Amino acid sequence: MTQSLADMRRDYTRDGLAEAQAPGEPFALFHQWFADAVNTEQLPVEANAMTLATVDADGRPHCRVLLLKALDAHGFTFFTNYESAKGQHLAANPFAAMTFFWPALERQVRIEGRVEKVSAKESDDYYQVRPLGSRLGAWASPQSRVIADRTELEDMVKATQARFSDTQPHCPEHWGGYRLLPERIEFWQGRASRLHDRLNYRLVDGQWVRERLAP
Ligand SMILES: Cc1cc2nc3c(=O)[nH]c(=O)nc-3n(C[C@H](O)[C@H](O)[C@H](O)COP(=O)(O)O)c2cc1C
């Protein structure tokens, strides 16, 4: 007999997040929490996995898991197919939200803001360090389109391998990075009895304002 959903609950007691520990801007805290996640053995290898939400032209939300592949002072970068469903959503509505959940640390980070394409050079630089199979896949797979069966995908991969049999594949125009430029970053630390700590950073006239939110 599986446990009933109503009975599935866990109390969070591992840590707290006090204002005194939180710097005036959120990037340093994200770096610190990300390092904690990478160094926590119980966590899955992909500490950089996050859920990205986009909104389509009809105002309907969609979310999926992606990997964060770069972080700089401007924002959070992931790579994908620009013609995919998410690429079409971002073309129609350039705002998105990403959520990291690190269960072993009882932590969540929520990031929201405008999304822009990274430069072609930045996409190409990352494309070139990917394994060959992934580089060919970026050419072969029309991400998010309906295909007949697995064989169609394998045939597209074979055709791509043949096309690049004696040259190295270059980064396709339909593939590259997006950078989310955060306007809000919220750090959530689970606490006992659901009285969690939530520190929220909001960008106001170019300055980060920090505030505590009720759990
Ligand atoms: C752990 C994990 C990591 C993923 N990383 C990526 C990624 O970095 N880029 C990507 O395009 N899709 C990635 N995917 C696949 C996406 O979840 C999704 O299926 C794909 O991007 C198509 O989404 P869309 O139809 O909403 O555009 C990943 C999936 C999982 C489960």
The ligand as an SDF file (V2000), in Angstrom:
LIG
                    3D

 31 33  0  0  0  0  0  0  0  0999 V2000
   17.6210   17.0690  -16.0030 C   0  0  0  0  0  0  0  0  0  0  0  0
   17.1570   17.6830  -17.3170 C   0  0  0  0  0  0  0  0  0  0  0  0
   17.9530   18.6120  -17.9530 C   0  0  0  0  0  0  0  0  0  0  0  0
   17.5540   19.2020  -19.1530 C   0  0  0  0  0  0  0  0  0  0  0  0
   18.3420   20.1770  -19.7190 N   0  0  0  0  0  0  0  0  0  0  0  0
   17.9310   20.7740  -20.8580 C   0  0  0  0  0  0  0  0  0  0  0  0
   18.6900   21.8630  -21.4010 C   0  0  0  0  0  0  0  0  0  0  0  0
   19.6950   22.3320  -20.8160 O   0  0  0  0  0  0  0  0  0  0  0  0
   18.2510   22.4130  -22.5520 N   0  0  0  0  0  0  0  0  0  0  0  0
   17.1140   21.9740  -23.2000 C   0  0  0  0  0  0  0  0  0  0  0  0
   16.7830   22.5210  -24.2480 O   0  0  0  0  0  0  0  0  0  0  0  0
   16.3650   20.9780  -22.6970 N   0  0  0  0  0  0  0  0  0  0  0  0
   16.7410   20.3720  -21.5310 C   0  0  0  0  0  0  0  0  0  0  0  0
   15.9700   19.3690  -20.9920 N   0  0  0  0  0  0  0  0  0  0  0  0
   14.7230   18.9710  -21.7020 C   0  0  0  0  0  0  0  0  0  0  0  0
   13.6060   19.9700  -21.3550 C   0  0  0  0  0  0  0  0  0  0  0  0
   13.0420   19.6510  -20.0880 O   0  0  0  0  0  0  0  0  0  0  0  0
   12.4810   19.9870  -22.4160 C   0  0  0  0  0  0  0  0  0  0  0  0
   11.9960   18.6800  -22.6360 O   0  0  0  0  0  0  0  0  0  0  0  0
   12.9430   20.5600  -23.7590 C   0  0  0  0  0  0  0  0  0  0  0  0
   13.8040   21.6680  -23.6030 O   0  0  0  0  0  0  0  0  0  0  0  0
   11.7450   20.9830  -24.6020 C   0  0  0  0  0  0  0  0  0  0  0  0
   11.0100   21.9570  -23.9110 O   0  0  0  0  0  0  0  0  0  0  0  0
    9.9280   22.9050  -24.6580 P   0  0  0  0  0  0  0  0  0  0  0  0
    9.1190   21.9910  -25.5500 O   0  0  0  0  0  0  0  0  0  0  0  0
    9.1290   23.5040  -23.5680 O   0  0  0  0  0  0  0  0  0  0  0  0
   10.6990   23.9190  -25.4580 O   0  0  0  0  0  0  0  0  0  0  0  0
   16.3350   18.7930  -19.7750 C   0  0  0  0  0  0  0  0  0  0  0  0
   15.5150   17.8650  -19.1160 C   0  0  0  0  0  0  0  0  0  0  0  0
   15.9150   17.3360  -17.8930 C   0  0  0  0  0  0  0  0  0  0  0  0
   14.9880   16.3730  -17.1960 C   0  0  0  0  0  0  0  0  0  0  0  0
  1  2  1  0
  2  3  1  0
  2 30  2  0
  3  4  2  0
  4  5  1  0
  4 28  1  0
  5  6  2  0
  6  7  1  0
  6 13  1  0
  7  8  2  0
  7  9  1  0
  9 10  1  0
 10 11  2  0
 10 12  1  0
 12 13  2  0
 13 14  1  0
 14 15  1  0
 14 28  1  0
 15 16  1  0
 16 17  1  0
 16 18  1  0
 18 19  1  0
 18 20  1  0
 20 21  1  0
 20 22  1  0
 22 23  1  0
 23 24  1  0
 24 25  2  0
 24 26  1  0
 24 27  1  0
 28 29  2  0
 29 30  1  0
 30 31  1  0
M  END
$$$$
